[in-house]
Amino acid sequence: MEHTRIKELLKTEEFGKEVIVKGWVRTFRNNQFIAINDGSSINNIQAVVDFEHTNEALLKRITTGAAIRVKGQLVESLGKGQRVEIKVNELTILGDSDPEKYPLQPKKHSLEFLREIAHLRFRTGTFNAIFKVRNALAFAVHKFFNERDFVYMHTPIITGSDAEGAGEMFQVTTLDLNNPPRTESGEIDFKEDFFGKPTNLTVSGQLEGELAAMALGNIYTFGPTFRAENSNTTRHLAEFWMIEPEMAFYELEDNMDLAEDLLKYVIQYALNTCPEEIELLNSRLLEEEKSKPQNQRSEMGLIEKLNFVIENDFERVTYTEAIEILKRSKPNQKKQFKYLIDEWGADLQSEHERYLVEKHYKKPVILTDYPREIKSFYMKQNEPDAQGRHTVRAMDILFPGIGEMVGGSQREENLGKLLTRMAEVGIPEEEMDWFLDTRRFGSAPHSGFGVGFERLVLFVTGMTNIRDVIPFPRTPKNAEF
């Protein structure tokens, strides 16, 4: 007889039937009550041992963290806290766990401590819930695009170009760093390297995605991306996942519609498929909020916040309108913003984005038509406005509590304008020749956007540190496990 997953047993009504459960011991009380978890649910099942008729040496091995197999009868529970339990007839230890050394004791641990034992934190209820939600969101992304007939593209992880002009990239090399080959002028000779030229880990699949969209119509990439930014904040990782669709014949409006639909769809899917996990994370957040001063507490609980995004049409506002609102805002007038807004052209900070969403509009916001100078070279340029100011057809989606969730734009399909812009920002034309070919042979309007997947998971789980929503975070001076 094969074992049954605990998730199934907790739902069943078949009392009296014989079952086998395999899992890890969470707690063992009074030499009698074992709480077992097998990862299928955030909830444990209780197994009751007849300790008077069980070998004492065996009972001593039932310790927190040990892997066990129990066989017994599923009965209605008499105690509080659970509906069903297992009356144990047979118990086997599958893997011992030394209670003196096992770091996950049955008590509340800090998230900082759990990051130090990331290989074991999956065994806690909180992280079980987080990674179930992460799984649901990833599946929902593929489901959403699949239902809309998008083609899933695997774009390269190793690249010879810097898509964002971000500059901070991880170099990939097989050269001997202690003794690299050198050219006659003394520079490192990359012709001797594996790819015959300098290469890096990618910061984005967008440029390759554009090439595919100009043949297949609608595509998306969903893969790992890398930034060598020496940033130790709660919002930055050196390795993270990006969802990046690119669509031929889409203009800015279509792009915004698709991004809004995607976010609402995946959040709804997570609410539908992980109700218990999100409920647990909701309670966790409420507890955490209690320790904060009143003025720093969130106005909404987690589930409320998720429904808030699903139920509201996102407010669409131009950058120019947003600057006027921010200039006149109370925190700007009273100098409460860390970065004061005094003129058009300023790059918006997280505090400004959150003000627009949480205080002014009280709903998610899509900001469009940013100044050309603060955006990437590939964004489609608008005609100059009445004041002669240059903007691009960009769009960022801003969420409560988190700021920017999506960044995207209509792409510049005009070869001349693109070349001029590349020259202005110093991107060599010959390096990007393959990319420019899409503007030479049957160029067409097209658009796309990027969603940082961990930011999305952060929002849906209510966690506050991005290191807690990826299994093994990679950050400056940290590549453990």
N, C-alpha and C positions, 0 to 999 in steps of 0.2 A: 504493500500500500504506500503510495507516494504521499509526501507531506502536502498540507494545504497552507496557502498564504494566509497570514493573520487578517489581512484586510477582508478576505472572504468570510472567515469565521466570525468576525465581529458583526457581520450583517445577517448571519444565518439564524434560522429558527429551529434547526434540526437537533433538538436536545436529545441526549442519550446516545448519539452516534459516536463511534470510535474515530479519533482523529490523530494525526501525527503533525507536530509543529517543530520546525527547526529555526533557531534564531539566537540572538545574543541576550544575555541576562542584563536587564537594566537595574533591577533591585531584587534582593532576597530578604524577606522580613520574617521574623519569628521562627526561623528554621522551617517555614511552611509555605509562604506565599512568594512565588517567583513571577516577576513582571518580565515578559519576553517580548522582544521586538525583532522583526525580520526585515525591516526596511520598507515593507509594502504599505505601511500606514504610519502616520505620526502617533497612533495609539498603540499601546501594548496589550497583550492578552495575559490574563493572570492564570498561572498554573498552580494547583494546590498539591503539595507533596504530603504523603502520610509519613511524617518524619519518624514516628515510633517504629515503623517497619522498613525503614530505609537505612542502608549501610552508612555509618557515620562518616567514614572516609570520603564517600561519594558526596554527602551533604556539604562537607568542607570545601569541595571543589566547585560548588555553585556560587561563584563570585561575580561581581559586576564586570561585565565585558566578556565573560566566558561564552563560548558557542555551545549550545546544547540541543539535544533532540528529546522531545517528550512525546509519549504515546499515552492516550487516555480518553476518558469520556467527556464529551462536551455537555456541560450542565448549566442550568440557570444559576446565576450567582446570587448568593444570599447577602454578601457584603455590599457596601456602598461603592460607587465609582465605576462599576462595570456590570454589563447585562449578562454576559456569558463568561465562563471560565472552564478550565480543563482540570478534571480530577485525574491526577497522574497515576498510571499503572507501571510505566516503564520510563526510566530516565537514563540518558547516555550523555557523557561529556564529549563533545566533538573537538573542542580546543580550550585548553585552560587559559586563565588570565590571572596573573599574580596580582592580588589586591593591593599589595604594598607598592607596586610599581605602576599600575594602570592609572593614567592621569585623569581619566574622566570619572570622577566620583559622583554619586547621586546627589549633587547640589548645584546651585546656580554658578556657572562660570562666566567670566567676562568674555566679550567678543575678542578682545586683544589676546587673552590667553588662548582662546580657541584657534586664533590665527597661527599661533606657534605650534599647534598640533593639528594642522589642516588635514593630515591623513586620518585623523580620528573624529574630526568635528562632524562628519556626515552622520555619526551615530546619535547626535543630539536631535531633539524634536524640532528645534528651530531650523537647523540646516537640512534636515529631512524635508521640511516644508519648503525652504528656499529652492532647493534643487528640483523638487517636484514641479514647482511653479516655473522655474527656468526651462525645464523639459517641456512643459505644456506650451509656453510661449514660443519656443523654437519650432515645435510641431505646428503650431497655429500659423506661423510665418509661412512655412512651406505649403500648408493647406490653403491659405489665403491666395497665394500666387498661383498655385496649381489650379484652383477653381476658376481663375481668371486667364488661364491659358498662357501664363508666362513661362519662359524657358529658364531653368536653373543652370547658371554657368559657373564653372570652377575657374576663377581667374588666378594668375600666378602669385605665389607667396614670395618668390625671389624675383626681383625686378631691377631693371637698369634705369628706371625713371622715378622721379619724385613727383607723384601726382598732385599733391597739395601745394607744392612749393614750401613744404613744412621745414625742410632742411634737417630736422633731427631724425636721422634714420640709423638703423643697425646695419653695419656692413657685414656682408657674407664673404668669407674668403677661405681658401685652403693654403694660402701662402704661410711660410714659416715666419711668424711674427718676430722671432729673435734674429732672423737673418733673411729679410725679404730680398728678392732679386731687385736690382736697380738698373735704371737706364744710364746712358753715358753722362747725362746731366745730373745724375744722383737721385732722381725721383724714383719712387717705387714703380716697378715695371709690371703693370697689371696684365700685360699681354701673356705673362707667365702664369696668371691666376686661372682657376678652373674654367671660368666663362670667357677668359681673354679680355675682360674689362671690369671696372669696378661695379659691383652689384650690392643690392641692399634687400632687407626684408620690406615688404610692401606696406605703405600707409593707407592704401585704398585700392579697391578693385574697379574703381569708376572708369578710368580711361579705357581699360580693356572691355569693360561693360558697354561703353559707348560704341565700340567697334562692332560688338555682337548685335546691339540694338539696331544698328544701321543695316542689318541683313535679316535678322530674325524678328524684328518688330519690338516685342516686349520681353525683356530678360531681367533676371535679378541675380545678384551674387550674395552669398551669406557665408563669410569665412573670417579667419583670423587676420588681424592687421596689427601693425607694430609702430610705436612711436618712442624714440629714444629721448623723450623729454624728461629732464631731471626734475620731476615734480612729485612731491610727496603728499599731495592733498587727498582728501576722501573721494575725489571725483576722477582721479587719474590712474590708469594702468599702462604698463609698457606693452602688454599683449592683451588685445581685446577683440571682440567679434563685431563685425559690421554687416548690416543688411543694406544692400545698395541696388535698387532697381533702376533701370534705364529704359525709357520708352520712346520709340520713334513716333513722330507726328503728334506728340503731346506738347501743349504749351503750358504756361505757368499755372493757369486755372486747373487744367487736368491733373497736373502734378500735385497741386494742393488737395484736390478731391481724393486722389489715390492715397496720399499719405494719411489724411484724416480717416479714411475708410480702414486702412491697414491697422492704425493704432486702436481704433474702436473695436475692430474685429478680434485682434489678439487679446486685448484686455477682457473682452466679453468671454472669449474661449477659456481664459485662465479662471475667471469667476465661475464658469459652468463646470469645469473639470476638476478644480482644486478647492471646493468650498471649505473643507475642513482645514486645509493648509492655510488658506487666506484668513480664516477665522482665527487660527492660532497666531498668525503674524499680526492680525488686528489687535488681539489682546496684548501681545508683546509690546506693541507700539503704545497702547494706552498706558501700560505700566511705566514705560520709559518716559512718557510725557509728564507723568505725575511728578517726576523729580526735577522738572524744568520750572523756571519762574513763569508765572501766568502769561506774561506778554510774549514769551518765546514758544508757547504751545501752539500746535497746529489747530486751525479752526475746525478741521474735519478729521474723522477717523479714517483708517485705510480703506475700508469698503465703501464708505461715503465718497472718498476722493476718487476711487475707481469708477463709481457710478456717475460722478460729476463729469468725468471726461466722456463717458459713453453717451450721456443724456444731453449734453450741450453741443450746439453747433459751434465750431471754433470761430472766434472773432477774427476777421481778416482786416489788417491795419497796415498802412504803409509806414516805413521807417520814418518818413518826414512827419506824419501825424503823431507817431509815437514820441518823437523828440519834443514836439510841442506839449504833449500831455506831461511828459517827464519834467520839462522845464518849469511848468506851472505847478507841479505836484508839491504837496506839503513837505515831504522829506527832502526835496531839492531846495525849496525856499528856506527851510529851517536848517539847511546844511547837515541833514542826518544821513544822507547817502555818503558812503566812503568815497565814491567817485562822483563829483558833481557834474551835472549836464549843463553846459553853458552854450554850446553851439552845435549846429548841424555838422555831421561828419564824425562825431565821437563814436567809438566802438562801445556797444552796450555791454554792461557787465551783468552778472547773474542777479545782483540786487535790483537792477532796473527791470530785467525781464520778469522777475517775480512780482515786482510792484504792479506791472501791467496786468498780469494774470490774476494775482490774489487780491489786490486792492481795487484796481481801477475797473477792469472788465468783469472780474469774478467768473471767468471761464477760460479755457485754453485759447491761446492767441496765435495766429499765424502772421508773422511780420514779413512784409515784402519790400522789394525795391530799395535795397540798401545802397549806400554810396559805393561807387566802383572801387575806390581806393582801399576799402577794408575787406574786399572780397576776392575770391580766386580768379585767375586769368581767363578761365573757360566759361564764365557766366555771360549770358546774352546781355548786351548793352541796350539800355533804353535811349530814346532821343533825349537830349539835354532838356531840363525843365526851364520854366520862365526865367529863373535866376541863373541859368547856364550851368546848373549842377548836374554831374554825371551819376546816374544810378544804373544798377544791373537788376535783371529779373530773378532775384534770389528770393528764397522763402525759408524762414526758420519757424519751427513750431515750438511754442513755449508752454511748459506744463507747470502746475502748482508745485512748489516745494523743490523743484529741480532745475528750473530754467530751460535751456535748450534741449529738446528731445530729438528734433529732426533738423537737418540742414540740407537744402537742395536748391535747384535753380533750373530755369530753362537754359540750355547750353547755347553758346555762340556758334551758329552754323555758318556765319559769313567768314570766309577764309581771310579776306583783307583785314577785317576788324580784329580777328583772332591773332593774326601775325603782328599787327601793330601793338596789341596789348602784351603779347609775349615779349616783344622787343623792349617795351617799357619796364617790364618786371624782370628782364634779364634771363629769360628761358631760351636756350639755344634752339634755333629752328631745326637744325639737322638731327638733333637728338630726338625730336618729336615728329619726324617726318611721317612715320607710320600713322600717327594720330591725325595729322593734318590731311592725309589722303581721304579720310571720310568727308572732309569739306571740299575735296576736289572732284570726287566721283559720285555724283548723285546726292549732294548735301540736302538735308531736310531738317525742319524744326524738330528738336527732340529735348527731352527733359529727364531729370532723375533726382534722387535724393539719397541721403544716408541716415540710417538710424543706428546709434551706438547701442548694441544689444544689451550690454551690462547696465546702461542707464535705464533702459526699459525695464529690466529685471529689478533694478533698484526701486523704481517707481512702484511697480506692482507688488513688491514684497514689503515696502515701507521701511526697508533698511536704510541706514544713513551713510554707510561706508562701502564703496564699490568693491573693496577687497572681500566683502562678505557675500558677494553674489556670483563669484567665479570660483570654481573648485580650487585652483592653485594660483593665487595672484602673483603676477610678476611686476615688481616695482623697483625703484632705485635701491641697489644694495640688497635685493631680495629675490632669489630664484630657488627657494627651497623646494624639496619634494620632487 
